[in-house]
Amino acid sequence: MDGSNSSDPNGSQLDYFWNQTSGPEVTLNDPTSSNPTFTAPNVIEQTDLIFQLTATNEECVVSEPDEVVITVNL
């Protein structure tokens, strides 16, 4: 997953937070990274994992969540 293209219009540094909202639970290596990774679960059919990303700037303004769907194949 890649949130590194996120930016603040004022150029402030961003803090990231990834949250899994659907699918078999996985553990992100660092949910506060712009590019977290995880080990795909073993599945018996094609399965979607859904994550939301929010970013917070230095003024504590939180973005609207953005969603990413990762499809795990057999």
N, C-alpha and C positions, 0 to 999 in steps of 0.2 A: 504494500500500500504506500502511496506517496502523497503527502500533503505539502511537499516542499515548494510547490508553486503558489502557495498561499502568500498573500502580502497585505500589509497595512497601508492605507492611502497616505498616512503621515510618516511612513518609514519606520514605525516602531517595531521592536522585536516582538515575535509572537511565541506564546506558549501553546502547545498542542495537547489535545486529549482525545483519544480514540475510545469508543465504546461499542461493544458488540451488541446488536439488537435482535439478531435472529440466527438460527442455525445451531448445530452442535457447538458447545462451548469450547473455545480454544484459548490458550494463554498467549498474549502478546508479549514479546520480549521487553518492550518498553512502551506502554500506552501513552507516554508523554513525548515520544519521539515524532518527528515529522515523517519518518519512514519505518514504522514498526514491522516486525516479521513474526511469523508463527509457523508451527508445524501443522500441516493439513491433517484433519482427522481421517481415520479409515471410514469409508462410507460404502453402503451397499447399492446406492444409486446416486446419480448426479444430484448434488446438494449445494444450495446457496448459503453462504455466510454473509450476513449484512452487518456493516460497521458504519458508525457515524463519527465524523470528525468535527470538533469545534476548536476554534483558536481564540486566544485571549491576548489583547495587546497590553502594553505597559500601563495604560490608563484603566485597565480592568474591564474593557469593553469586550463582550463575548460575541463571537460571530453566530450567525444562524448555522445550524448543523448542516453538513454536507454528507451525503450517503454514498457508500461504495458497496457493490455486490461482488463477492468473490465466489466463483463457481468451482466446486471441487468435483472432479470427475473420478470415475472408478479407477 
